[in-house]
Amino acid sequence: MAYFVYMLRCGDGSLYTGSTNHVPHRLAMHQSGKGAKYTRSHLPVELAYQEEVPDWPSALRREAEIKRFSRTQKLLLIQKKGIYDKDAESR
């Protein structure tokens, strides 16, 4: 089974990082207001980045690593490997 680390771009321009084994389902949960407490109050959200990792412990480690990144580092990661929106940099 594949696992993923992902970042969401929230309605206020902030970035949320999480992990899951099914990105489309988790994204739908966030978008419907049934995801993480943070995203419920920062709707709407859109997928900005996802990365496949081999197992759940790896997903949790990578999520923690990305959460320690600065906003600039997160945007660079999104720009290099994610779903990039240049207009979002100014948000």
Secondary structure, DSSP 8 states (H G I E B T S, - for coil): --EEEEEEEETTS-EEEEEES-HHHHHHHHHTT-S-HHHHTS--EEEEEEEEESSHHHHHHHHHHHHTS-HHHHHHHHHHHS---GGGGG-
